[in-house]
Amino acid sequence: MAKVRRHYILKGRVQGVGFRYKAYHTARAYGLTGYARNLYDGSVELEVQGDVDVIRQFLTLLDEDRYIRIADMEMKEMPVDEEERSFRIEY
């Protein structure tokens, strides 16, 4: 399992629908680390670290939620943070 870190900007129906809390609980259940944060333009910033396939499953589960709709996703690769141990919600 090769660990990667990815930075996402997610647009769509991602604020006011419990996105950050769903991301938090799902990431912790899947052993992923990183954070989720609302941005002022209505999008969500997400950094997630872990196995590529697990990250893919994580994003699929978020998008399958009945209230969340990811309409657009920007992604860039980031350096892995070996010190990070948990997933958090940032305010």
Secondary structure as GFF3:
##gff-version 3
##sequence-region A 1 91
A	DSSP	beta_strand	3	13	.	.	.	ID=ss1
A	DSSP	alpha_helix	19	30	.	.	.	ID=ss2
A	DSSP	beta_strand	33	38	.	.	.	ID=ss3
A	DSSP	beta_strand	44	51	.	.	.	ID=ss4
A	DSSP	alpha_helix	52	64	.	.	.	ID=ss5
A	DSSP	beta_strand	69	78	.	.	.	ID=ss6
A	DSSP	beta_strand	87	90	.	.	.	ID=ss7
###
